[in-house]
Amino acid sequence: MFSLLRLSLLYLTRYRRRYLFLFIALAFGYGIITFITSVKDRMADNIYFSAQAHYAGDLIADAYDDTDETHRMGGTDVERIMAAADRAEIDPARTARRTNLFNDTILFFNGNAVSIKYLLGVDYEAERPYFEALSYVDSGTPPSSLSRDGILLSAPVADFLGARRGDSLVLQLRNNGVTNTGSFVITAVIDDSSFFGYYKAYINRRTLNGLINFKPDDCSTVGFFLKDRAQLVKKQRALNEELAKDLPVFPLIFNRDDFERERDKSDPFLRVMLLTIPVYLSEISQLLGAMDLLGYFLYAMMLLIIMVSASVTYRLILHERKREIGTMRAIGFYEAEVRRLLLAEIFWLGLCSLIAGFLFTRLLSWGLSRISFDWFPSFEIFMRNGKLTALYRPLSTAVNGLAVFALLFLAAYFPLYRSSRHPLPEMLGGTV
């Protein structure tokens, strides 16, 4: 086998000019399909990361109570949820509790005022990995902590107010008909103008609880960050079954329509709904699904081009080398040995093409990361740190390579099989 591979590599080097077109076609095709799949995977990963950060978890226990606009979840309810999570063996990487206020929130600074869409009370230490992953306008590093009077603003809010890190501003909020105010100092400005980050602010959860008459341990949601996302639905079912033993719960929710239908049902008592990121992203998932269809179409077209190019080019190469193949058989090579030798050439050609194609993909990805998408509204949710990049998943990259190899061998084998079985006198005489 070693001698076979060595001899086939020598032949490939000798006939490199004849293989040049096929090499370019394979490298280009593999580069394009890998670029398409890697960019799509990165976009899906970025939108999931954005939603996961916004909703604070992969699996979120959300409180709903028509008597309270903030859907207050008491400390006792939180303890029951955590106990149910232990029984269901959720075993999260970490958990996050948040108090959310989504209306009637205004920031005042230097005569300017802006309405906040999302005011989130967070436990900074518990969510440090999230905040450390963000980029900041006024400081290159994330803040070391979030004090009781500190506030983190998104860049659009700070720009509208004309405020920056260290400035003091007034927060006015209303909950259940009661208006309250507080003075806060900007700890940092988050460089986020995406769909999820626009008009958003973070303050200490216990501070927000005090402003809206919550008890210190109360919250609106409890989020679980799972170690393995593949177990998401399984964990959701298990937790819902355990929660139902201690608290009134909603039926399992798997899409946006079910979520809105259950949410709008009138119920004067606290109920807990278990939600997952795919539920929140139902509409965006449809967009990604449409992108998948386009990606599959381009994928199929590139594979078809690869197969046609390989078939035509290899037929020409075999026709030019018919006397050589006849000579090999005349000096003692069996038909099967000839086929193995020429298939080994194809193996080396495919391997070199995949390496070149991957380098071509990296070049395309580098160029894509230099393109600005500011002209595309809300496209930031598909990017990270303002750049659209590629995610090279080992499985996707390997599948693309195997697909190219399979088509290459399929396109080459049948012409090779026929060529190796032609009558020897005709091959040596050049009459085939």
Number of C-alpha atoms within 10 A of each C-alpha: 9 7 9 15 18 14 16 22 20 13 15 20 14 11 13 14 11 15 18 13 14 23 23 14 19 30 26 21 24 30 26 20 24 28 25 20 22 21 19 20 19 20 23 19 16 20 23 19 20 23 21 22 20 16 23 24 25 25 27 24 26 21 22 25 18 17 13 14 15 21 21 24 26 17 14 11 18 20 12 16 21 18 16 22 21 14 14 19 12 22 15 17 10 14 19 19 24 23 27 22 22 13 16 15 20 17 22 16 17 12 6 11 16 16 18 22 18 19 25 21 23 23 19 20 13 12 16 14 12 16 17 13 13 15 18 22 16 16 13 9 14 18 16 12 13 19 14 14 16 20 25 24 29 22 25 19 23 24 12 13 18 12 19 18 17 15 14 19 18 16 20 17 23 17 17 11 9 10 13 15 15 14 14 20 18 21 26 26 27 24 20 24 19 20 15 19 23 19 22 23 23 21 25 22 23 20 18 27 20 12 18 19 13 18 15 14 16 21 28 21 26 23 23 24 21 19 14 10 12 9 11 18 14 12 19 22 16 17 24 23 16 18 24 14 11 13 16 13 20 16 16 17 19 17 17 16 12 13 19 11 10 15 15 9 9 10 12 11 12 20 18 25 23 24 23 24 23 18 16 18 16 15 13 13 15 11 12 17 12 12 13 17 12 13 16 15 12 15 21 13 14 21 21 14 15 22 23 15 19 23 21 14 19 22 18 12 13 18 17 13 16 22 20 13 23 25 15 15 18 13 8 9 14 14 18 11 15 20 20 18 21 23 19 21 22 22 19 16 24 23 17 14 25 24 15 19 26 20 14 19 24 18 13 16 19 14 12 15 15 12 11 11 15 10 7 8 10 14 17 24 23 23 21 21 13 21 15 25 26 24 21 18 14 9 9 15 18 13 13 21 22 14 12 24 22 14 18 26 18 14 21 22 19 13 17 20 14 10 22 23 15 15 11 18 13 13 22 17 11 14 9 14
